[in-house]
Amino acid sequence: MSRENALNLARQHFESGALRADLARRVALATESQRPEAAPVLHAYLHDEIARALAALGFACEIVANPVAGMPPFLVAERIESPALPTVLLYGHGDVIRGDDARWSEGRSPWRLSEEGERWYGRGIADNKGQHSVNLAALAAVFEARGRLGFNAKVLFEMGEEVGSPGLDALCATLSERLAADLLIASDGPRQRASAPTLFLGSRGALHFRLRVGNPAGARHSGNWGGVLANPATVLANALASLVDGRGRIRINGLLPPPIPPQVRARIAGLEIGVDEGDPALSANWGEPGLTPAERVYAWNTLEVLAMNAGNIGAPISAIPAGAEAVCQLRFVVGTDWHNARDLIRAHLAREGFGEIDVEIEASGAATRLDPDHPWVTWAERSIATSTNKPVTILPNLGGTIPNECFAQTLGLPTLWVPHSYPGCRQHAPDEHGLASVFGEALTLMTGLFWDLGNGETPHAVAHETGGHAAR
């Protein structure tokens, strides 16, 4: 059988409704990892859906307990055809954000796939059930066409990504030999545009921190004490303005990234942001001056105020509030001194006269970025372009954050992420959906990618012939 035969099998799988049926069944499982009582459903998703699909392709599967007590389990699977063949590690997650059932519109349910035009609605369709369902179907198409995969495959599935991937890094460290591979291929996040096949090579990091300031005297009458007691809300508002100005520009130098590398700037030159139907209009004069919108999203840092609180906004009273707090998020690229963020923020606030504000780091995740000139990137770009007859958009990193440091740093793998969603998918929100056109194209291009991985013309083959190591 040929490459085109495999692609035809993938097209038939999509056109017959088989992919939609698999996805409808998976969406119906309410795998909300935020609810402890959902634990049996999380386990069932791994056992009944993922392990069953992989076992049909000859994978040996094992459900592994999470190293963090009380957290959801993992699935580790492998199919080893020959030590001489390239080995790929595949990743996905089956848990979803809370369904938020009451806020879905037009009678839709998060747990029922509904098809309206080319939109397929349901919780997890964009993140991540639709994406890994495409990849599993592509593996099956290659297996059917070739009678084998033509490469070695290892699979790692988790059920806790939406609660911060507890235990994932520890599991990768413990099973580093078992998970050793030449590269990672995974799918999450959106394409840069719905019509543009996209490859991203890492992600921006994320740092959540909380600022708190109190009034030692407690809440006090604003008429009797206004003008002589510091107002925590006023103090906090001005402190925030010292961190990020009214145009979204970061004002603390220690949280800025290094200059944009030339190869990164070249890869994102000409990319447009917010041009798909339904995308919001970009704010004028917002963000770091002198950068294009694409550079601001993919190659620079942003500091966002996610939430803030002082007093009772629903029933305000004439009193200086007892305290104020805000939760902020730094999205950052490789090269940012994020490990020292607390000290940098505290020192900055002290210099600005806000030394009384408490700074607490609540969560963080590292930034990663594979060299855009890496041989595996060239290989994947060529494969995807061949399957789609379209140019491939290559992003040095996703604007959002995924747990890629486990693969890029702990396991030391080149990481290739091929997303099957689009920016307007309403991920994590009511009315989450995917586009049938994107799923159909994605199934074809992933089948081509897996076919090419087994055809002997890969960076692994070159390294094998020269005695090198492609996996590092």
DARA-V441021 format. One line per field, one symbol per residue. phi: phi as a letter, one per 40 degrees, with the letter a starting at -180 (. if undefined). A space follows every 50 residues. Layout:
phi=???
This chain:
phi=.bdcccccccccccccgccccdccccccccccccbdccdcccccccccbc ccccccbgccbacbccccdgcccbbbbabbcaccccbbbbbabbcbcdcf dccccfgcbcbbcbbbgccbcicgccabcccccdccccdccccccbgacg acbbbbbbbbccbgfcgcccccccbdcccdacabbabagcccadcbdbbb biaccbbbbbbbabbdcgcbdcccbcgbbccdccdcdccccccaccbgcc bbdcbcccdccdccdccbcgcbbgbcdgccccccfbgccgbcdccccbbb cbbbccaaaagbccacbcacccaaaabbbbcbbdhccccbdccccccccc ccgbccccbbcbaaaccbacddccdccdcccccccccbfbcbcbbdaccc bbccccccbccgbcbbbbcbbadccgdgbdgdabbdcccccccccccccc cccbcgbbdcccccccgcbccb
